[in-house]
Amino acid sequence: MSYYFWRSSLLLLILSTIACSDTSYQWRLIDITGYRPALSLTMQSTKHPHTVTATDFINKVVVLNFGFTHCRDVCPIGLHQLKQVLAQVKHPDLVVLFVSVDPKRDTLDKLRQYTQAFDDNIIGLTHDMASVRALANRYKASVDVGDSDETGHYDIAHDQTMTVFDREGKARLLIRPDHSTDEIVSDLQRLLQL
């Protein structure tokens, strides 16, 4: 009888340690668990022949990034950093989604060429502007389309943060532009283990 008591106690101790391990981890990125809604989207994809939804990314850790192909500064910098992250993490369950905030100019072909220039694993997404704005608003990402000049050129100001979702589609982390590649890699590897 004593053998079963000790065996049960040891099992309980192991399970308690495992259960508490997630709460003891100190995230390097911003923990937004419970502060933003679960992943929800319906978009056209550069990687899939059909319209994709959040269910296409269940059991994946997803990094949601907003940008556009005519962006001259923050988008290339952010995508280059994500390229470095993907190269270090090397996990099939890590997905990077790049949502175009400029569907007028960013066709699927143009978006595919742009994202693949950084990494073949970055998935470009687009839809009509109303859908893009709704998605951006859902995740508190600002998008401001400027007025066109006489040549038809316009600029777009957009949020530079990225939202990370866990395997269940819950918003878990926020990546700011000042987070280092090492910080992002560390937290994504941890999230992939959960």
Buried (B, 14 or more C-beta within 10 A) or exposed (E): EEEEEEEEEEEEEEEEEEEEEEEEBEBBBBBBEEEBEEBEBEBBBBBEEEEBEBEBBEEBBBBBBBBBBBBEEBBBEBBEBBBBBBEBBEBEEBBBBBBBBBBEBBBBEBBBEBBBEBBEBBBBBBBEBEBBBBBBEBBBBEBEBEEEEEEEEBBBEBBBBBBBBBBEBBBBBBBEEEBEBEBBBBBBBBBBEE
